[in-house]
Amino acid sequence: MKKLISIIYMLSIAAQQIHARTMNVMNFMSQQATITITTDLKNYSIQVNPSENNHLKENLDHASSQYDNQLSSLTYDGAIKKINIQRMQSDTPQIIYYNDEVTTDKNNKPAGIYANILSGTGSMKIELDAVTINNKVYTIHDLQSFQVKCKKIREMLASKNKDLNQIEHETNDLVESLRLIEQSDESSKIGLQISVIRLEVDALVNRLQIMREFKEYNANLQGVEKILTPENVDQVEEKLNNMATALQSVDNNEFQGLIDVEKIKKNMVEFQSKIEAIKKQTQLTDRSMLVEQ
């Protein structure tokens, strides 16, 4: 049964990437709000004015045909990555990342962003301090989705077939989202959450930087190895030693498994042998010249 549910879920994800999805939006505040849905394709935005009929909340199923003012509707394609709600009353954005979480309501029925994926349509009700998406409440001061996103990126980094460009793109997006919240008027109310997430985000940024530098350094050494000469042997050896020193701190920490340390070490040993051979040959040549003189 679980396997069947998993198959249905994966098929629904695939269908989302092909067919347009819809989110009906109601604004129960006194001022305008802007909603942006980010998918794996692009951003989709809509500005929603305050609802004239607050009793739409109790009559959502028939609202669009029962009342004169139509519900605002945002149509999008692709898989939802995050939702951003910007209220005119505040410069604090409510950012909700989505990472394939299966969420349900009190009746154990699909709820939240997950329900939109399954049905292709859903509802969003915006209030001053929260947004309700398909019967699931997301409060403006809850940054749990940021932590879930951090965990998702860590899993991506640990995968064998990692795409560093994609990971870097998603990490940069996370950094920018956190920056907006840090600089907003509500930041003091969620300072501890921000600090905890900042630690995780900074760790991700550092991991990416180290992985990038090892990759570039290794590629650089391999390029230099092809044109290794007595004239540049000392310079190349210095680069090699720099990398060897860095690898000493990588062996027993969290980067083990993210970087193919053993492969790099093997290449370095072979490279060092070539350097030693050239240096030895250079010394023999220098001695021969001295004897001749």
JOPE-V440391 format. One record per backbone hydrogen bond with DSSP energy under -0.5 kcal/mol. CO is the residue of the C=O (numbers start at 1). NH is the residue of the N-H. E is the energy in kcal/mol with one decimal. If there is no record, write none. Layout:
CO	NH	E
CO	NH	E
This chain:
1	5	-2.4
2	6	-2.3
3	7	-2.1
4	8	-2.5
5	9	-2.5
6	10	-2.3
7	11	-2.3
8	12	-2.1
9	13	-2.0
10	14	-2.2
11	15	-2.3
12	16	-1.9
13	17	-1.2
15	18	-1.2
15	19	-2.7
16	78	-1.4
21	76	-2.3
22	122	-0.9
23	74	-2.7
24	124	-2.8
25	72	-1.1
26	28	-0.6
26	126	-3.1
27	51	-3.2
32	88	-1.7
33	48	-3.5
34	86	-2.9
35	46	-2.0
36	38	-0.6
36	84	-2.8
37	39	-0.6
37	44	-2.2
38	81	-3.8
38	82	-1.7
42	39	-2.5
44	37	-3.2
46	35	-2.9
47	49	-0.5
48	33	-2.1
52	54	-0.7
53	56	-1.9
54	57	-1.5
55	58	-0.7
55	59	-0.6
56	59	-0.8
57	60	-0.6
59	62	-1.1
59	63	-0.8
60	63	-0.8
62	65	-0.9
62	66	-2.0
63	67	-1.7
68	70	-0.6
72	25	-3.3
73	75	-0.6
74	23	-2.3
76	21	-3.5
79	40	-1.1
81	98	-2.8
82	38	-2.8
83	96	-3.0
84	36	-2.6
84	86	-0.5
85	87	-0.6
85	94	-2.8
86	34	-2.6
87	90	-1.2
91	93	-0.7
93	95	-0.8
94	85	-2.6
94	96	-0.5
95	97	-0.6
96	83	-2.3
101	103	-0.8
103	111	-2.5
105	108	-2.1
109	105	-2.4
111	114	-0.5
111	115	-0.8
112	115	-0.7
112	116	-0.9
113	117	-1.5
114	118	-1.6
115	119	-2.5
116	120	-2.3
120	22	-2.1
122	24	-3.0
123	134	-2.0
124	26	-2.8
124	126	-0.5
125	127	-0.5
125	132	-2.5
126	28	-2.7
129	140	-2.4
130	127	-2.6
131	133	-0.6
131	138	-3.0
132	125	-2.5
132	134	-0.6
133	112	-1.3
133	136	-1.2
134	112	-1.1
136	133	-2.7
137	139	-0.5
138	131	-2.4
139	142	-1.5
141	143	-0.7
143	146	-1.2
143	147	-1.1
144	148	-2.1
145	149	-2.1
146	150	-2.3
147	151	-2.1
148	152	-2.2
149	153	-2.3
150	154	-2.3
151	155	-2.1
152	156	-2.0
153	157	-2.4
154	158	-1.7
155	159	-0.8
156	159	-0.6
159	162	-0.7
160	162	-0.6
162	164	-0.7
163	167	-2.6
164	168	-2.7
165	169	-2.1
166	170	-2.4
167	171	-2.3
168	172	-2.6
169	173	-1.8
170	174	-1.9
171	175	-2.5
172	176	-2.3
173	177	-2.3
174	178	-2.3
175	179	-2.0
176	180	-2.0
177	181	-1.6
178	182	-2.7
179	183	-1.9
181	184	-1.3
184	187	-1.1
186	189	-1.3
186	190	-0.6
187	190	-1.0
188	191	-0.8
190	194	-2.4
191	195	-2.3
192	196	-2.3
193	197	-2.5
194	198	-2.7
195	199	-1.8
196	200	-1.5
197	201	-3.0
198	202	-2.8
199	203	-1.9
200	204	-2.0
201	205	-2.5
202	206	-2.5
203	207	-2.4
204	208	-2.5
205	209	-2.3
206	210	-2.5
207	211	-2.7
208	212	-2.6
209	213	-2.6
210	214	-2.6
211	215	-2.2
212	216	-2.8
213	217	-2.9
214	218	-2.7
215	219	-2.2
216	220	-2.5
217	221	-2.4
218	222	-2.2
219	223	-2.0
220	224	-2.3
221	225	-2.5
222	226	-0.9
224	227	-1.2
225	228	-1.2
229	232	-0.7
229	233	-0.9
232	236	-2.4
233	237	-2.3
234	238	-1.8
235	239	-1.6
236	240	-2.3
237	241	-2.5
238	242	-2.0
239	243	-2.0
240	244	-2.3
241	245	-2.3
242	246	-1.8
243	247	-2.2
244	248	-1.0
245	249	-0.6
246	249	-1.0
247	250	-0.8
247	251	-1.4
250	253	-1.3
253	256	-2.0
255	258	-1.7
255	259	-1.8
259	257	-1.0
259	261	-2.4
260	264	-2.1
261	265	-2.8
262	266	-2.4
263	267	-2.3
264	268	-2.3
265	269	-2.4
266	270	-2.1
267	271	-2.4
268	272	-2.8
269	273	-1.8
270	274	-1.5
271	275	-2.1
272	276	-2.7
273	277	-2.1
274	278	-2.2
275	279	-2.6
276	280	-2.6
277	281	-2.3
278	282	-2.5
279	283	-2.2
280	284	-2.3
281	285	-2.2
282	286	-2.4
283	287	-2.3
284	288	-2.2
285	289	-2.0
286	290	-1.8
287	291	-2.4
288	292	-2.2
289	293	-1.6
